[in-house]
Amino acid sequence: MTGIVLVTHNGLGEVIRHEAEHILGRTVNLTTVAVSYRADPEASLSELRTAMAASADAGGTLVLTDLPGATPHNLASRAAVENGVPVVSGLNLPMLLKVINHVDEPADELAGRACEGGQQGVVRK
Amino acid sequence: MTRRTLQLTNRLGLHARAASKLVQTASAFDCEAWLEHKGRRVNARSIMGVLLLAAPCGSELMLETSGEQHEEAADAITELVENRFGEDQ
């Protein structure tokens, strides 16, 4: 089992978690960290380190962020690299559903699933 | 191996929550499970696979299960679909 941490702009992580739980019909064990535009980066970093440590399961921790290059992603990457935690950006519902479905896999493999699921959800009709 | 044709009769078709229930049902058995719709074949134990079928009400799906519990899995999935995924309409 791998612990999942969603690091997003403000409340996006909680909203996407809520929708995933509605679809799956059950609560999902994951941690969300909302990074505000106005937050002090050092305080956010500290919150992220705590969230990653607290979420770690036998398979480790996987961090999913919403936007590469944005502050939530950059701070999450800084905190993650200290602990060798994989970070995948571009969080969307397909990515999250895929990750939840394969949460028994270790963090590195799960990071691959996240990329796969996120991309599978982009379909042009 | 079991092969069956299933008809979707619930109003919303194979929408997200229905797909999730189908995947949970298929995953509860020791078997492989595949669904086919309009020439597209997906793993019935993969939520993104099932969602990407985008099958509306009235669609026919071909279900194929194989492995140790293929009959039990096919029965459970058939029952779920026939019960309109527990939905009223």
Backbone of each chain as ProteinMPNN parsed JSONL, in Angstrom:
{"seq_chain_A": "MTGIVLVTHNGLGEVIRHEAEHILGRTVNLTTVAVSYRADPEASLSELRTAMAASADAGGTLVLTDLPGATPHNLASRAAVENGVPVVSGLNLPMLLKVINHVDEPADELAGRACEGGQQGVVRK", "coords_chain_A": {"N_chain_A": [[0.843, -1.2, 0.0], [0.489, 2.223, -0.827], [0.905, 5.519, 0.394], [-1.044, 8.353, -0.435], [-0.654, 11.685, -1.458], [-2.239, 14.648, -2.197], [-1.328, 17.613, -3.66], [-2.27, 20.765, -4.116], [-3.5, 23.815, -5.762], [-5.143, 25.774, -3.542], [-8.411, 24.668, -2.709], [-8.664, 22.612, -4.578], [-7.735, 19.94, -4.448], [-9.309, 18.752, -2.438], [-11.826, 18.885, -3.597], [-11.556, 17.246, -5.838], [-10.98, 14.851, -4.613], [-13.412, 14.443, -3.298], [-15.141, 14.02, -5.475], [-14.04, 11.688, -6.575], [-14.519, 9.912, -4.498], [-17.274, 9.896, -4.521], [-17.781, 8.683, -6.987], [-16.585, 6.189, -6.594], [-17.997, 5.285, -4.48], [-17.218, 5.077, -1.836], [-15.182, 5.979, 1.022], [-11.945, 7.421, 0.594], [-8.638, 6.789, 1.433], [-6.593, 9.286, 1.684], [-4.326, 12.108, 1.69], [-4.775, 15.61, 1.62], [-3.176, 18.596, 0.637], [-3.595, 21.945, 0.707], [-2.343, 24.59, -1.024], [-2.028, 27.911, -0.58], [-2.116, 30.988, -2.48], [-1.18, 33.021, -0.998], [0.247, 31.968, 1.008], [2.947, 31.436, 3.315], [5.958, 30.325, 2.033], [7.801, 28.751, 3.504], [6.276, 27.847, 5.625], [4.398, 26.352, 4.251], [6.061, 24.406, 3.158], [6.87, 23.069, 5.443], [4.424, 22.041, 6.258], [3.974, 20.314, 4.142], [6.096, 18.486, 4.381], [5.403, 17.261, 6.766], [2.92, 16.139, 6.058], [3.701, 14.307, 4.084], [5.346, 12.573, 5.51], [3.536, 11.611, 7.396], [1.753, 10.277, 5.787], [3.079, 8.158, 4.694], [3.157, 4.805, 3.749], [3.545, 1.202, 3.746], [4.406, 0.859, 1.112], [5.508, 3.269, 0.586], [5.284, 6.766, -0.321], [3.265, 8.658, -2.555], [3.163, 11.608, -4.408], [0.812, 13.764, -5.836], [0.387, 16.46, -7.984], [-1.228, 19.536, -9.117], [-0.371, 21.401, -11.142], [2.447, 21.63, -13.121], [5.4, 23.416, -12.34], [4.108, 25.396, -10.98], [3.587, 26.973, -7.755], [2.499, 25.114, -5.705], [3.312, 22.653, -6.777], [6.081, 23.052, -7.034], [6.944, 23.444, -4.398], [6.117, 21.01, -3.292], [7.739, 19.293, -4.719], [10.227, 20.005, -3.776], [10.036, 19.224, -1.084], [9.572, 16.531, -1.474], [11.827, 15.488, -2.742], [13.701, 15.37, -0.8], [13.06, 13.097, 0.535], [13.016, 11.116, -1.318], [10.601, 10.744, -2.598], [8.261, 10.035, -5.158], [6.901, 12.402, -7.506], [4.077, 13.349, -9.324], [2.756, 15.396, -11.791], [-0.139, 17.262, -13.046], [-2.6, 16.469, -12.114], [-5.678, 14.845, -12.451], [-9.098, 13.611, -12.603], [-9.177, 11.012, -13.89], [-6.51, 10.206, -13.49], [-6.399, 10.087, -10.696], [-8.353, 8.146, -10.088], [-7.242, 5.9, -11.274], [-4.895, 5.619, -9.778], [-5.936, 5.142, -7.222], [-7.108, 2.708, -7.672], [-4.922, 1.072, -7.911], [-3.504, 1.143, -5.584], [-2.204, -0.631, -3.989], [0.25, -1.105, -5.041], [3.845, -0.408, -5.007], [5.286, 2.903, -4.451], [6.879, 3.881, -6.653], [6.068, 2.363, -8.877], [3.4, 3.014, -8.841], [3.52, 5.678, -9.505], [4.031, 5.514, -12.204], [1.616, 4.409, -13.05], [-0.032, 6.566, -12.469], [0.752, 8.481, -14.377], [-0.005, 7.136, -16.678], [-2.823, 6.81, -16.315], [-3.664, 9.491, -16.137], [-3.082, 10.412, -18.7], [-4.649, 8.715, -20.24], [-7.141, 9.746, -19.847], [-7.403, 11.922, -21.456], [-9.087, 12.673, -24.161], [-9.944, 13.128, -27.496], [-12.879, 13.768, -29.183]], "CA_chain_A": [[0.0, 0.0, 0.0], [1.231, 3.488, -0.881], [0.155, 6.689, 0.847], [-1.21, 9.34, -1.509], [-0.813, 13.074, -1.018], [-2.589, 15.58, -3.274], [-0.87, 18.968, -3.341], [-2.937, 21.555, -5.161], [-3.924, 25.182, -5.492], [-6.305, 25.909, -2.645], [-9.243, 23.509, -2.38], [-8.865, 21.696, -5.71], [-7.497, 18.56, -4.029], [-10.475, 18.249, -1.685], [-12.935, 18.739, -4.548], [-11.304, 16.084, -6.701], [-11.14, 13.699, -3.723], [-14.848, 14.279, -3.078], [-15.744, 13.425, -6.681], [-13.554, 10.309, -6.684], [-15.23, 9.115, -3.482], [-18.651, 9.755, -4.997], [-17.76, 7.693, -8.076], [-16.218, 4.871, -6.073], [-18.989, 4.9, -3.48], [-16.571, 4.792, -0.545], [-14.177, 6.985, 1.36], [-10.617, 7.063, 0.105], [-7.631, 7.214, 2.394], [-5.495, 10.084, 1.135], [-4.128, 13.392, 2.363], [-4.713, 16.75, 0.696], [-2.543, 19.807, 1.15], [-3.989, 23.098, -0.098], [-1.333, 25.647, -0.944], [-2.637, 29.2, -0.935], [-1.215, 31.949, -3.145], [-0.645, 33.967, -0.014], [0.899, 31.239, 2.107], [4.395, 31.559, 3.486], [6.526, 29.089, 1.463], [8.435, 27.9, 4.526], [5.202, 27.199, 6.393], [3.826, 25.315, 3.365], [7.051, 23.318, 3.077], [6.802, 22.333, 6.693], [3.165, 21.288, 6.22], [4.148, 19.236, 3.156], [6.981, 17.457, 4.958], [4.617, 16.536, 7.77], [1.9, 15.343, 5.361], [4.36, 13.18, 3.395], [5.804, 11.622, 6.528], [2.374, 10.998, 8.041], [1.019, 9.45, 4.828], [3.9, 7.041, 4.219], [2.699, 3.455, 4.074], [4.607, 0.224, 3.458], [4.907, 1.072, -0.259], [6.037, 4.624, 0.478], [4.328, 7.85, -0.546], [3.225, 9.241, -3.903], [2.578, 12.956, -4.401], [0.209, 14.207, -7.097], [0.181, 17.918, -7.962], [-2.108, 19.925, -10.221], [0.217, 22.164, -12.255], [3.91, 21.669, -13.039], [5.98, 24.759, -12.381], [3.398, 26.285, -10.062], [4.106, 26.897, -6.382], [2.221, 23.854, -4.987], [4.168, 21.602, -7.347], [7.495, 23.318, -6.738], [7.189, 23.181, -2.969], [5.963, 19.563, -3.085], [8.93, 18.638, -5.28], [11.34, 20.24, -2.839], [9.85, 18.366, 0.097], [9.59, 15.124, -1.884], [13.164, 15.055, -3.138], [14.434, 15.092, 0.441], [12.716, 11.744, 1.007], [12.937, 10.195, -2.465], [9.182, 10.476, -2.906], [7.937, 10.447, -6.519], [5.878, 13.444, -7.693], [3.504, 13.378, -10.679], [1.906, 16.581, -11.95], [-1.241, 17.13, -14.008], [-3.682, 15.726, -11.447], [-7.062, 14.893, -12.937], [-9.868, 12.493, -12.038], [-8.7, 9.715, -14.396], [-5.253, 9.87, -12.812], [-6.664, 9.724, -9.302], [-9.082, 6.868, -10.055], [-6.263, 4.853, -11.597], [-3.991, 5.466, -8.636], [-6.681, 4.51, -6.119], [-7.335, 1.309, -8.062], [-3.663, 0.312, -7.863], [-2.785, 1.701, -4.439], [-1.408, -1.694, -3.374], [1.593, -1.16, -5.646], [4.782, 0.539, -4.395], [5.175, 4.284, -4.942], [7.473, 4.11, -7.976], [5.177, 1.77, -9.884], [2.157, 3.78, -8.811], [3.777, 6.92, -10.241], [3.833, 5.156, -13.619], [0.156, 4.275, -13.243], [-0.611, 7.908, -12.448], [1.012, 9.085, -15.695], [-0.813, 6.402, -17.652], [-4.236, 7.147, -16.094], [-3.884, 10.896, -16.48], [-3.069, 10.564, -20.158], [-5.802, 7.98, -20.792], [-8.351, 10.555, -19.703], [-7.443, 13.019, -22.434], [-9.637, 12.039, -25.365], [-10.616, 14.062, -28.405], [-13.949, 13.104, -29.952]], "C_chain_A": [[0.88, 1.252, 0.0], [0.339, 4.613, -0.381], [0.098, 7.726, -0.271], [-1.391, 10.725, -0.901], [-1.13, 13.926, -2.243], [-2.154, 16.969, -2.843], [-1.356, 19.884, -4.459], [-3.092, 23.017, -4.772], [-5.197, 25.114, -4.643], [-7.086, 24.609, -2.497], [-9.427, 22.493, -3.487], [-8.713, 20.23, -5.303], [-8.686, 17.957, -3.309], [-11.656, 18.007, -2.618], [-12.751, 17.459, -5.367], [-11.406, 14.792, -5.861], [-12.633, 13.395, -3.525], [-15.504, 13.587, -4.275], [-15.301, 11.971, -6.861], [-14.306, 9.41, -5.696], [-16.682, 8.883, -3.905], [-18.732, 8.661, -6.08], [-17.515, 6.289, -7.525], [-17.195, 4.376, -5.011], [-18.38, 4.529, -2.139], [-15.582, 5.913, -0.237], [-12.802, 6.476, 0.919], [-9.597, 7.641, 1.066], [-6.509, 7.967, 1.686], [-5.443, 11.427, 1.862], [-4.13, 14.5, 1.324], [-4.005, 17.902, 1.4], [-2.899, 20.941, 0.198], [-2.939, 24.18, 0.082], [-1.965, 26.945, -1.449], [-1.604, 30.099, -1.616], [-0.498, 32.815, -2.117], [0.177, 33.277, 1.076], [2.4, 31.516, 2.141], [5.03, 30.248, 3.001], [7.143, 28.166, 2.511], [7.388, 27.151, 5.353], [4.576, 26.081, 5.558], [4.759, 24.12, 3.264], [6.98, 22.434, 4.315], [5.545, 21.467, 6.731], [3.299, 20.083, 5.27], [5.018, 18.107, 3.7], [6.201, 16.597, 5.957], [3.613, 15.613, 7.09], [2.529, 14.119, 4.701], [4.798, 12.117, 4.402], [4.615, 10.875, 7.123], [1.658, 10.033, 7.102], [1.768, 8.191, 4.448], [3.34, 5.708, 4.71], [3.823, 2.494, 3.69], [5.234, 0.448, 2.083], [5.527, 2.436, -0.451], [4.924, 5.638, 0.291], [4.403, 8.292, -1.998], [2.54, 10.593, -3.789], [2.036, 13.279, -5.787], [-0.052, 15.708, -6.982], [-0.625, 18.339, -9.18], [-1.376, 20.556, -11.408], [1.735, 22.226, -12.141], [4.415, 23.11, -13.129], [5.295, 25.75, -11.46], [3.88, 26.026, -8.633], [3.758, 25.593, -5.652], [3.121, 22.723, -5.469], [5.63, 21.811, -6.955], [7.833, 23.02, -5.28], [7.1, 21.685, -2.679], [7.207, 18.835, -3.588], [10.12, 18.817, -4.354], [11.244, 19.314, -1.638], [10.027, 16.893, -0.271], [11.017, 14.631, -2.131], [14.001, 14.709, -1.898], [14.218, 13.643, 0.903], [12.606, 10.726, -0.12], [11.517, 9.816, -2.825], [8.886, 10.906, -4.341], [6.799, 11.479, -6.561], [5.397, 13.377, -9.135], [2.577, 14.579, -10.761], [0.779, 16.292, -12.937], [-2.418, 16.361, -13.43], [-5.025, 15.938, -12.145], [-7.792, 13.66, -12.383], [-9.423, 11.139, -12.586], [-7.414, 9.263, -13.698], [-5.539, 9.366, -11.401], [-7.382, 8.378, -9.205], [-8.128, 5.705, -10.307], [-5.362, 4.573, -10.389], [-4.699, 4.749, -7.48], [-6.865, 3.02, -6.395], [-6.086, 0.443, -7.898], [-2.84, 0.669, -6.636], [-1.955, 0.646, -3.691], [0.019, -1.743, -3.91], [2.522, -0.157, -4.967], [4.806, 1.883, -5.149], [5.732, 4.485, -6.355], [6.602, 3.555, -9.093], [3.886, 2.57, -9.988], [2.314, 5.105, -9.564], [3.6, 6.685, -11.742], [2.353, 5.023, -13.955], [-0.498, 5.643, -13.322], [-0.447, 8.579, -13.812], [0.095, 8.462, -16.738], [-2.3, 6.82, -17.544], [-4.554, 8.574, -16.508], [-3.961, 11.096, -17.973], [-4.246, 9.856, -20.821], [-7.065, 8.828, -20.794], [-8.437, 11.703, -20.685], [-7.835, 12.428, -23.781], [-10.267, 13.107, -26.23], [-11.635, 13.297, -29.226], [-14.134, 13.795, -31.285]], "O_chain_A": [[1.874, 1.334, 0.722], [-0.85, 4.656, -0.699], [1.087, 7.947, -0.969], [-2.166, 10.917, 0.036], [-0.376, 13.924, -3.216], [-2.559, 17.451, -1.786], [-0.905, 19.787, -5.6], [-2.853, 23.409, -3.629], [-6.181, 24.471, -5.009], [-6.507, 23.566, -2.195], [-10.259, 21.595, -3.362], [-9.473, 19.375, -5.759], [-9.036, 16.798, -3.531], [-12.399, 17.04, -2.45], [-13.695, 16.691, -5.555], [-11.868, 13.764, -6.357], [-13.055, 12.24, -3.578], [-16.321, 12.681, -4.107], [-16.101, 11.122, -7.255], [-14.68, 8.285, -6.028], [-17.243, 7.812, -3.677], [-19.641, 7.831, -6.074], [-18.158, 5.325, -7.942], [-17.217, 3.19, -4.682], [-18.964, 3.749, -1.387], [-15.199, 6.687, -1.115], [-12.543, 5.273, 0.88], [-9.669, 8.805, 1.46], [-5.584, 7.355, 1.151], [-6.384, 11.822, 2.549], [-3.543, 14.343, 0.254], [-4.207, 18.148, 2.589], [-2.545, 20.903, -0.98], [-2.678, 24.63, 1.197], [-2.379, 27.043, -2.604], [-0.401, 29.995, -1.374], [0.624, 33.274, -2.33], [0.733, 33.935, 1.956], [3.023, 31.793, 1.116], [4.683, 29.176, 3.498], [7.022, 26.944, 2.418], [7.577, 25.995, 5.73], [4.264, 25.007, 6.072], [4.319, 22.97, 3.28], [7.025, 21.207, 4.226], [5.581, 20.318, 7.171], [2.808, 18.99, 5.555], [4.72, 16.928, 3.507], [6.328, 15.373, 5.981], [3.461, 14.455, 7.479], [1.967, 13.025, 4.747], [4.639, 10.919, 4.17], [4.672, 9.663, 7.331], [1.026, 9.08, 7.556], [1.168, 7.248, 3.932], [3.087, 5.51, 5.898], [4.924, 2.926, 3.349], [6.436, 0.256, 1.901], [6.024, 2.742, -1.535], [3.78, 5.413, 0.686], [5.477, 8.298, -2.599], [1.486, 10.723, -3.166], [2.724, 13.09, -6.79], [-0.639, 16.17, -6.004], [-0.705, 17.602, -10.162], [-1.718, 20.281, -12.558], [2.264, 22.8, -11.188], [3.902, 23.912, -13.911], [5.834, 26.822, -11.186], [4.495, 24.999, -8.344], [4.642, 25.006, -5.027], [3.629, 21.935, -4.67], [6.327, 20.864, -6.59], [8.866, 22.425, -4.972], [7.903, 21.149, -1.916], [7.672, 17.881, -2.966], [10.921, 17.902, -4.169], [12.228, 18.701, -1.225], [10.559, 16.107, 0.512], [11.368, 13.506, -1.775], [14.891, 13.861, -1.953], [15.069, 13.051, 1.566], [12.155, 9.602, 0.098], [11.256, 8.71, -3.297], [9.219, 12.028, -4.719], [5.865, 11.429, -5.761], [6.206, 13.352, -10.063], [1.712, 14.762, -9.904], [0.739, 15.239, -13.574], [-3.146, 15.684, -14.157], [-5.444, 17.069, -12.391], [-7.178, 12.784, -11.775], [-9.301, 10.191, -11.811], [-7.255, 8.089, -13.362], [-4.993, 8.351, -10.968], [-7.058, 7.562, -8.342], [-8.197, 4.668, -9.647], [-5.111, 3.419, -10.04], [-4.129, 3.862, -6.845], [-6.792, 2.187, -5.492], [-6.184, -0.777, -7.762], [-1.618, 0.519, -6.64], [-1.109, 0.987, -2.864], [0.895, -2.355, -3.299], [2.055, 0.836, -4.409], [4.406, 1.976, -6.309], [5.122, 5.183, -7.165], [6.42, 4.197, -10.128], [3.351, 2.777, -11.077], [1.368, 5.594, -10.181], [3.085, 7.543, -12.458], [1.898, 5.468, -15.009], [-1.401, 5.865, -14.129], [-1.389, 9.171, -14.338], [-0.5, 9.155, -17.564], [-2.94, 7.139, -18.546], [-5.574, 8.839, -17.144], [-4.797, 11.854, -18.465], [-4.778, 10.323, -21.829], [-7.946, 8.65, -21.635], [-9.455, 12.392, -20.738], [-7.034, 11.776, -24.451], [-11.053, 13.915, -25.736], [-11.309, 12.307, -29.881], [-14.984, 13.388, -32.077]]}, "seq_chain_B": "MTRRTLQLTNRLGLHARAASKLVQTASAFDCEAWLEHKGRRVNARSIMGVLLLAAPCGSELMLETSGEQHEEAADAITELVENRFGEDQ", "coords_chain_B": {"N_chain_B": [[-14.072, -20.593, -19.957], [-16.34, -17.859, -20.18], [-18.762, -16.362, -22.228], [-20.863, -13.628, -22.742], [-23.689, -11.695, -23.816], [-24.558, -8.509, -22.842], [-27.106, -6.201, -22.009], [-27.408, -2.75, -21.679], [-29.594, -1.139, -19.592], [-30.072, 0.877, -17.864], [-30.751, 4.363, -17.355], [-28.597, 6.184, -17.58], [-26.596, 4.763, -18.731], [-23.277, 3.366, -19.061], [-22.018, 4.986, -16.899], [-19.9, 6.96, -14.67], [-20.157, 6.078, -11.884], [-21.479, 3.676, -12.243], [-19.647, 2.293, -13.817], [-17.615, 2.078, -11.983], [-18.782, 0.368, -10.072], [-19.039, -1.926, -11.62], [-16.364, -2.567, -12.143], [-15.469, -3.041, -9.545], [-16.973, -5.294, -8.946], [-16.054, -7.119, -10.894], [-13.435, -7.31, -10.084], [-13.57, -8.674, -7.762], [-13.368, -11.346, -8.083], [-11.455, -14.321, -8.817], [-10.289, -14.136, -11.654], [-9.967, -13.332, -15.186], [-11.411, -10.556, -16.838], [-13.184, -9.211, -19.527], [-14.521, -6.574, -21.516], [-16.453, -5.736, -24.342], [-17.291, -3.307, -26.715], [-18.69, -1.887, -29.489], [-16.485, -2.709, -31.068], [-14.375, -2.113, -29.468], [-12.229, -3.341, -27.045], [-11.867, -3.866, -23.635], [-10.234, -4.128, -20.424], [-12.198, -5.357, -17.906], [-11.647, -4.947, -15.312], [-10.435, -2.589, -15.027], [-10.883, 0.696, -14.246], [-10.575, 3.002, -15.843], [-10.478, 1.852, -18.348], [-13.079, 0.732, -18.623], [-14.635, 3.037, -18.374], [-13.869, 4.418, -20.639], [-15.215, 3.134, -22.623], [-17.58, 4.423, -22.882], [-20.346, 3.744, -23.039], [-23.699, 4.109, -23.869], [-27.181, 4.075, -22.613], [-29.044, 1.261, -23.697], [-27.044, 0.103, -25.114], [-25.25, -2.753, -26.327], [-23.141, -4.997, -24.731], [-20.315, -7.083, -24.909], [-19.409, -9.542, -22.752], [-16.608, -11.167, -21.455], [-15.24, -13.704, -19.575], [-12.556, -15.372, -17.956], [-10.718, -18.024, -16.383], [-10.215, -19.15, -12.945], [-12.643, -18.43, -11.464], [-14.565, -17.85, -13.433], [-17.263, -18.266, -14.119], [-18.756, -17.507, -11.857], [-18.019, -14.824, -11.723], [-19.03, -13.849, -14.15], [-21.755, -14.268, -13.703], [-22.221, -12.526, -11.536], [-21.612, -10.028, -12.624], [-23.452, -9.92, -14.687], [-25.826, -9.901, -13.206], [-25.549, -7.452, -11.892], [-25.659, -5.638, -14.043], [-28.186, -6.242, -15.078], [-29.733, -5.475, -12.962], [-29.676, -2.8, -13.261], [-27.469, -1.497, -12.137], [-28.213, -0.975, -9.578], [-29.666, 1.297, -9.754], [-32.562, 3.476, -9.952], [-33.697, 3.986, -12.419]], "CA_chain_B": [[-14.351, -19.222, -20.398], [-17.761, -17.526, -20.362], [-19.027, -15.166, -23.056], [-22.278, -13.255, -22.66], [-24.067, -10.364, -24.285], [-25.299, -7.766, -21.818], [-27.753, -4.982, -22.524], [-27.493, -1.681, -20.677], [-30.961, -0.609, -19.578], [-30.201, 2.042, -16.961], [-30.893, 5.584, -18.156], [-27.334, 6.897, -17.8], [-25.602, 3.897, -19.369], [-22.086, 2.983, -18.271], [-21.445, 6.236, -16.387], [-18.75, 6.759, -13.774], [-20.425, 5.247, -10.704], [-21.81, 2.34, -12.735], [-18.375, 1.684, -14.232], [-16.887, 1.755, -10.753], [-19.388, -0.838, -9.487], [-18.715, -3.066, -12.483], [-14.948, -2.892, -11.916], [-15.362, -3.645, -8.205], [-17.539, -6.648, -9.036], [-15.135, -7.959, -11.68], [-12.178, -7.469, -9.346], [-13.796, -9.485, -6.565], [-13.233, -12.771, -8.43], [-10.166, -14.761, -9.332], [-10.47, -14.397, -13.096], [-9.798, -12.185, -16.073], [-12.719, -10.137, -17.358], [-13.048, -8.256, -20.636], [-15.772, -6.058, -22.068], [-16.287, -5.256, -25.709], [-18.393, -2.466, -27.172], [-18.36, -1.226, -30.766], [-15.15, -3.079, -31.539], [-13.344, -1.754, -28.497], [-12.152, -4.364, -26.001], [-11.142, -3.317, -22.49], [-10.177, -4.919, -19.195], [-13.34, -4.996, -17.054], [-11.153, -4.667, -13.958], [-9.774, -1.283, -15.089], [-11.939, 1.715, -14.283], [-10.431, 3.873, -17.014], [-10.858, 1.062, -19.522], [-14.544, 0.626, -18.697], [-15.178, 4.387, -18.617], [-13.581, 4.848, -22.01], [-16.189, 2.535, -23.543], [-18.617, 5.461, -23.035], [-21.505, 3.033, -23.58], [-24.962, 4.693, -23.386], [-28.339, 3.191, -22.412], [-29.424, 0.54, -24.915], [-25.867, -0.531, -25.724], [-24.94, -4.158, -26.065], [-21.744, -5.232, -24.371], [-19.919, -8.49, -24.855], [-18.6, -9.828, -21.567], [-15.848, -12.419, -21.531], [-14.461, -13.975, -18.363], [-11.818, -16.637, -18.008], [-9.958, -18.25, -15.148], [-10.796, -19.975, -11.889], [-14.029, -18.1, -11.074], [-15.153, -17.13, -14.569], [-18.736, -18.33, -14.131], [-19.259, -16.67, -10.758], [-17.811, -13.418, -12.093], [-19.987, -13.515, -15.215], [-23.081, -14.179, -13.074], [-22.308, -11.318, -10.7], [-21.62, -8.847, -13.505], [-24.753, -9.939, -15.378], [-26.838, -9.471, -12.24], [-25.363, -6.014, -11.672], [-26.15, -4.907, -15.223], [-29.639, -6.451, -15.174], [-30.344, -4.667, -11.883], [-29.399, -1.392, -13.602], [-26.424, -1.01, -11.215], [-28.873, -0.517, -8.351], [-30.298, 2.603, -9.977], [-34.019, 3.399, -10.1], [-34.112, 4.007, -13.837]], "C_chain_B": [[-15.854, -19.024, -20.587], [-17.861, -16.293, -21.251], [-20.517, -14.877, -23.004], [-22.504, -11.884, -23.258], [-24.922, -9.712, -23.204], [-25.915, -6.526, -22.457], [-27.86, -3.957, -21.398], [-28.887, -1.071, -20.715], [-31.128, 0.568, -18.62], [-30.058, 3.32, -17.782], [-29.541, 6.217, -18.509], [-26.253, 6.033, -18.461], [-24.421, 3.616, -18.449], [-21.368, 4.249, -17.788], [-20.435, 5.916, -15.275], [-19.053, 5.833, -12.595], [-20.767, 3.81, -11.109], [-20.531, 1.601, -13.131], [-17.587, 1.243, -12.999], [-17.445, 0.489, -10.1], [-19.028, -2.078, -10.305], [-17.269, -3.529, -12.232], [-14.774, -3.564, -10.545], [-15.887, -5.078, -8.213], [-16.568, -7.577, -9.76], [-13.858, -8.258, -10.895], [-12.323, -8.382, -8.136], [-13.58, -10.981, -6.836], [-11.85, -13.063, -8.99], [-10.352, -15.139, -10.802], [-10.047, -13.152, -13.878], [-11.173, -11.818, -16.593], [-12.518, -9.041, -18.4], [-14.429, -7.817, -21.095], [-15.495, -5.513, -23.451], [-17.521, -4.458, -26.107], [-17.93, -1.732, -28.416], [-16.911, -1.476, -31.179], [-14.024, -2.721, -30.578], [-13.37, -2.758, -27.351], [-11.309, -3.822, -24.858], [-11.167, -4.299, -21.323], [-11.307, -4.45, -18.264], [-12.927, -4.748, -15.618], [-10.42, -3.333, -13.924], [-10.819, -0.188, -15.215], [-11.795, 2.629, -15.496], [-10.806, 3.133, -18.286], [-12.362, 1.045, -19.698], [-15.167, 1.991, -18.999], [-15.002, 4.8, -20.074], [-14.475, 4.158, -23.045], [-17.313, 3.531, -23.844], [-19.896, 4.858, -23.61], [-22.807, 3.602, -23.003], [-26.04, 3.632, -23.157], [-28.708, 2.535, -23.737], [-28.26, -0.188, -25.561], [-25.812, -2.015, -25.406], [-23.452, -4.282, -25.778], [-21.482, -6.723, -24.431], [-19.004, -8.669, -23.646], [-17.882, -11.152, -21.757], [-15.056, -12.576, -20.236], [-13.727, -15.301, -18.542], [-10.998, -16.774, -16.741], [-10.806, -18.99, -14.13], [-12.278, -19.7, -11.643], [-14.795, -17.42, -12.213], [-16.68, -17.14, -14.563], [-19.34, -17.443, -13.054], [-19.143, -15.191, -11.118], [-18.836, -12.996, -13.149], [-21.393, -13.374, -14.639], [-23.236, -12.873, -12.293], [-22.385, -10.055, -11.566], [-22.956, -8.76, -14.244], [-25.845, -9.425, -14.444], [-26.764, -7.958, -12.003], [-25.956, -5.204, -12.824], [-27.672, -5.04, -15.321], [-30.389, -5.676, -14.091], [-30.078, -3.175, -12.065], [-28.443, -0.758, -12.582], [-27.03, -0.47, -9.92], [-29.563, 0.83, -8.503], [-31.789, 2.42, -10.239], [-34.445, 3.314, -11.566], [-32.921, 3.943, -14.779]], "O_chain_B": [[-16.549, -19.907, -21.089], [-17.144, -15.311, -21.059], [-21.338, -15.774, -23.197], [-21.629, -11.02, -23.217], [-25.887, -10.301, -22.718], [-25.319, -5.892, -23.327], [-28.34, -4.262, -20.306], [-29.315, -0.55, -21.745], [-32.192, 1.185, -18.566], [-29.335, 3.353, -18.778], [-29.366, 6.728, -19.616], [-25.143, 6.5, -18.719], [-24.548, 3.626, -17.225], [-20.251, 4.542, -18.217], [-20.16, 4.752, -14.985], [-18.292, 4.902, -12.332], [-20.403, 2.855, -10.424], [-20.361, 0.424, -12.814], [-16.976, 0.175, -12.982], [-16.686, -0.361, -9.632], [-18.75, -3.142, -9.752], [-16.997, -4.725, -12.125], [-14.026, -4.532, -10.41], [-15.32, -5.962, -7.571], [-16.292, -8.684, -9.296], [-13.275, -9.334, -11.03], [-11.329, -8.815, -7.553], [-13.608, -11.787, -5.906], [-11.176, -12.197, -9.548], [-10.545, -16.307, -11.141], [-9.806, -12.085, -13.315], [-12.018, -12.696, -16.77], [-11.782, -8.078, -18.182], [-15.383, -8.594, -21.064], [-14.452, -4.911, -23.706], [-18.652, -4.879, -25.867], [-16.91, -1.043, -28.404], [-16.205, -0.555, -31.589], [-12.855, -2.997, -30.85], [-14.42, -2.997, -26.755], [-10.182, -3.372, -25.065], [-12.018, -5.186, -21.256], [-11.357, -3.28, -17.884], [-13.758, -4.378, -14.789], [-9.841, -2.977, -12.897], [-11.563, -0.152, -16.195], [-12.796, 2.993, -16.112], [-11.386, 3.719, -19.201], [-12.87, 1.31, -20.788], [-16.111, 2.089, -19.784], [-15.87, 5.445, -20.662], [-14.491, 4.552, -24.211], [-17.92, 3.493, -24.915], [-20.466, 5.397, -24.559], [-23.004, 3.582, -21.788], [-25.847, 2.455, -23.462], [-28.685, 3.186, -24.782], [-28.46, -1.008, -26.457], [-26.269, -2.464, -24.355], [-22.617, -3.736, -26.499], [-22.33, -7.528, -24.049], [-17.96, -8.025, -23.539], [-18.485, -12.141, -22.173], [-14.296, -11.687, -19.852], [-14.219, -16.222, -19.194], [-10.629, -15.785, -16.108], [-11.937, -19.395, -14.398], [-13.084, -20.63, -11.617], [-15.588, -16.51, -11.969], [-17.317, -16.16, -14.948], [-20.307, -16.721, -13.297], [-20.052, -14.404, -10.852], [-19.433, -11.924, -13.054], [-22.141, -12.478, -15.029], [-24.264, -12.202, -12.387], [-23.14, -9.131, -11.263], [-23.519, -7.678, -14.409], [-26.684, -8.615, -14.84], [-27.788, -7.28, -11.924], [-26.66, -4.217, -12.61], [-28.366, -4.065, -15.612], [-31.537, -5.275, -14.284], [-30.237, -2.388, -11.132], [-28.612, 0.405, -12.216], [-26.44, 0.381, -9.253], [-29.992, 1.434, -7.52], [-32.23, 1.36, -10.685], [-35.427, 2.653, -11.904], [-33.097, 3.951, -15.998]]}, "name": "protein", "num_of_chains": 2, "seq": "MTGIVLVTHNGLGEVIRHEAEHILGRTVNLTTVAVSYRADPEASLSELRTAMAASADAGGTLVLTDLPGATPHNLASRAAVENGVPVVSGLNLPMLLKVINHVDEPADELAGRACEGGQQGVVRKMTRRTLQLTNRLGLHARAASKLVQTASAFDCEAWLEHKGRRVNARSIMGVLLLAAPCGSELMLETSGEQHEEAADAITELVENRFGEDQ"}
